[in-house]
Amino acid sequence: MKGKKILIAGAGIAGPAFAIQLIGQGAEVSIIESRKENQMQEGLFIGLSPNGLNILKELVDITPLYNDSCPGTLHFLNSGGKCIASLRTTYQLSLYGIESIQVKRSAITRLLHDKLASLGCTIVYDCRLEAVDEVEEKIRIHTTKGVLGDFDLLIGADGIHSRCREIAFPKGQKPAYTGLLSTGATVAIPGWKDSTKAINMTFGKRAFFAFATSGKGEVWWFNNFYQKKEPDRTKIAPSLQHTIKTELLKLHREDHSIVTQIIAATSQLFAYPIYDMPPLTKWYTPNICLIGDAAHAVSPHRSRSIACAGR
Ligand SMILES: Cc1cc2nc3c(=O)[nH]c(=O)nc-3n(C[C@H](O)[C@H](O)[C@H](O)COP(=O)(O)OP(=O)(O)OC[C@H]3O[C@@H](n4cnc5c(N)ncnc54)[C@H](O)[C@@H]3O)c2cc1C
């Protein structure tokens, strides 16, 4: 990679992580990101498994992640709140040297971005990849901030709705809306006490609900919400947020009271539509390579029918 001029589209997680690797190999890397800098805080939290943590550890010092995290241990509760099974993470320590945790998505992005800044690599925000011209062996990139060039490689790290994928494979597969929204929030509840040190997954009478308590004492919760009509994926309207909250309170009214206590205390609910991305047969062309969700988005659900079964 020494001396190669590379443009990465997308400064979420895959893009900055790969940029750090490429810079380490001597490449000259530029990154563009369609969001504005102040939008990079968006999102809730992500579970990091030992393999992901071990890779991340090679790129950045992950110690700051533990300042605001939830444990990875899972407790499965019945609708009355009784723990019926648990899956601890302690076995991972001897196998992989590290245990799964949940962290805010923005915390991972921040660590990666800080590392890039220390390597002298800046991110151009509010700059969307639109089109690509291949001129002999080089590529020229059309963006909302003008034409950039000439590059040896374009890396598409622009997520599940990748423009880069459309450019590289115009007749390729497209993501399909599953009919589910992933919903959740991080909430500070006065007087909250939870000594479980686990993600408490409640199999309620009519729906599923999970919550954990972060090291800072906040409640982090998530579940899935059936929404037949695909909402605007860039912004869930306040009216839909209100509907989700009201429906969740109804769905969980027969479950243990902690669930409705958490939902009732939530003012800022985050929701994003879930898409299935059929596997691609190829992730690259001679000058373009897809990575992360642009190449292989993983469904957060085992299957739609299971996820909807509670309704
Ligand atoms: C705002 C946001 C919030 C999320 N919140 C959660 C969450 O709470 N929990 C969870 O499990 N997963 C969440 N995800 C998904 C999760 O981040 C990804 O599944 C995972 O991190 C894979 O990372 P990625 O870098 O491949 O894709 P992403 O994290 O999706 O990053 C792709 C980046 O590319 C940018 N982009 C898109 N199109 C263009 C373009 N044309 N030109 C330039 N840049 C472009 C996007 O703005 C985004 O920053 C979220 C994703 C986003 C974008």
The ligand as an SDF file (V2000), in Angstrom:
LIG
                    3D

 53 58  0  0  0  0  0  0  0  0999 V2000
  -26.1640    7.0160   12.5590 C   0  0  0  0  0  0  0  0  0  0  0  0
  -26.0090    5.5320   12.7980 C   0  0  0  0  0  0  0  0  0  0  0  0
  -26.4040    5.0260   14.0350 C   0  0  0  0  0  0  0  0  0  0  0  0
  -26.2860    3.6640   14.3060 C   0  0  0  0  0  0  0  0  0  0  0  0
  -26.6450    3.2020   15.5240 N   0  0  0  0  0  0  0  0  0  0  0  0
  -26.4970    1.9040   15.8310 C   0  0  0  0  0  0  0  0  0  0  0  0
  -26.8350    1.4090   17.1280 C   0  0  0  0  0  0  0  0  0  0  0  0
  -27.2630    2.1450   17.9920 O   0  0  0  0  0  0  0  0  0  0  0  0
  -26.6620    0.0760   17.3730 N   0  0  0  0  0  0  0  0  0  0  0  0
  -26.1650   -0.7850   16.4200 C   0  0  0  0  0  0  0  0  0  0  0  0
  -26.0100   -1.9730   16.6890 O   0  0  0  0  0  0  0  0  0  0  0  0
  -25.8280   -0.3270   15.1750 N   0  0  0  0  0  0  0  0  0  0  0  0
  -25.9820    0.9810   14.8570 C   0  0  0  0  0  0  0  0  0  0  0  0
  -25.6560    1.4390   13.6070 N   0  0  0  0  0  0  0  0  0  0  0  0
  -25.1160    0.4930   12.6280 C   0  0  0  0  0  0  0  0  0  0  0  0
  -23.6630    0.1510   12.9470 C   0  0  0  0  0  0  0  0  0  0  0  0
  -22.9380    1.3330   13.1770 O   0  0  0  0  0  0  0  0  0  0  0  0
  -23.0690   -0.6070   11.7700 C   0  0  0  0  0  0  0  0  0  0  0  0
  -23.8130   -1.7990   11.5820 O   0  0  0  0  0  0  0  0  0  0  0  0
  -21.6360   -1.0380   11.9920 C   0  0  0  0  0  0  0  0  0  0  0  0
  -20.9570   -0.1020   12.7550 O   0  0  0  0  0  0  0  0  0  0  0  0
  -20.8950   -1.2030   10.6610 C   0  0  0  0  0  0  0  0  0  0  0  0
  -20.1360   -0.0510   10.4340 O   0  0  0  0  0  0  0  0  0  0  0  0
  -19.9150    0.6360    9.0110 P   0  0  0  0  0  0  0  0  0  0  0  0
  -18.8310    1.6090    9.2300 O   0  0  0  0  0  0  0  0  0  0  0  0
  -19.7660   -0.4090    7.9630 O   0  0  0  0  0  0  0  0  0  0  0  0
  -21.2820    1.3700    8.6730 O   0  0  0  0  0  0  0  0  0  0  0  0
  -21.9430    2.6120    9.3990 P   0  0  0  0  0  0  0  0  0  0  0  0
  -21.6420    2.6200   10.8470 O   0  0  0  0  0  0  0  0  0  0  0  0
  -23.3620    2.6110    8.9720 O   0  0  0  0  0  0  0  0  0  0  0  0
  -21.1730    3.8780    8.7540 O   0  0  0  0  0  0  0  0  0  0  0  0
  -21.3370    4.2850    7.4140 C   0  0  0  0  0  0  0  0  0  0  0  0
  -20.9970    5.7620    7.3280 C   0  0  0  0  0  0  0  0  0  0  0  0
  -21.0130    6.1680    5.9570 O   0  0  0  0  0  0  0  0  0  0  0  0
  -21.6580    7.4190    5.8470 C   0  0  0  0  0  0  0  0  0  0  0  0
  -22.1830    7.5300    4.4770 N   0  0  0  0  0  0  0  0  0  0  0  0
  -23.3060    6.9860    3.9630 C   0  0  0  0  0  0  0  0  0  0  0  0
  -23.4170    7.2660    2.6520 N   0  0  0  0  0  0  0  0  0  0  0  0
  -22.3330    8.0160    2.3280 C   0  0  0  0  0  0  0  0  0  0  0  0
  -21.8870    8.6050    1.1140 C   0  0  0  0  0  0  0  0  0  0  0  0
  -22.5730    8.4750   -0.0410 N   0  0  0  0  0  0  0  0  0  0  0  0
  -20.7410    9.3310    1.1200 N   0  0  0  0  0  0  0  0  0  0  0  0
  -20.0160    9.4550    2.2940 C   0  0  0  0  0  0  0  0  0  0  0  0
  -20.3900    8.9010    3.4730 N   0  0  0  0  0  0  0  0  0  0  0  0
  -21.5340    8.1820    3.4850 C   0  0  0  0  0  0  0  0  0  0  0  0
  -22.7330    7.3600    6.9290 C   0  0  0  0  0  0  0  0  0  0  0  0
  -23.1710    8.6450    7.3120 O   0  0  0  0  0  0  0  0  0  0  0  0
  -22.0160    6.6330    8.0620 C   0  0  0  0  0  0  0  0  0  0  0  0
  -21.3440    7.5170    8.9230 O   0  0  0  0  0  0  0  0  0  0  0  0
  -25.7710    2.7910   13.2930 C   0  0  0  0  0  0  0  0  0  0  0  0
  -25.3760    3.3150   12.0450 C   0  0  0  0  0  0  0  0  0  0  0  0
  -25.4950    4.6820   11.7990 C   0  0  0  0  0  0  0  0  0  0  0  0
  -25.0520    5.2330   10.4420 C   0  0  0  0  0  0  0  0  0  0  0  0
  1  2  1  0
  2  3  1  0
  2 52  2  0
  3  4  2  0
  4  5  1  0
  4 50  1  0
  5  6  2  0
  6  7  1  0
  6 13  1  0
  7  8  2  0
  7  9  1  0
  9 10  1  0
 10 11  2  0
 10 12  1  0
 12 13  2  0
 13 14  1  0
 14 15  1  0
 14 50  1  0
 15 16  1  0
 16 17  1  0
 16 18  1  0
 18 19  1  0
 18 20  1  0
 20 21  1  0
 20 22  1  0
 22 23  1  0
 23 24  1  0
 24 25  2  0
 24 26  1  0
 24 27  1  0
 27 28  1  0
 28 29  2  0
 28 30  1  0
 28 31  1  0
 31 32  1  0
 32 33  1  0
 33 34  1  0
 33 48  1  0
 34 35  1  0
 35 36  1  0
 35 46  1  0
 36 37  1  0
 36 45  1  0
 37 38  2  0
 38 39  1  0
 39 40  1  0
 39 45  2  0
 40 41  1  0
 40 42  2  0
 42 43  1  0
 43 44  2  0
 44 45  1  0
 46 47  1  0
 46 48  1  0
 48 49  1  0
 50 51  2  0
 51 52  1  0
 52 53  1  0
M  END
$$$$
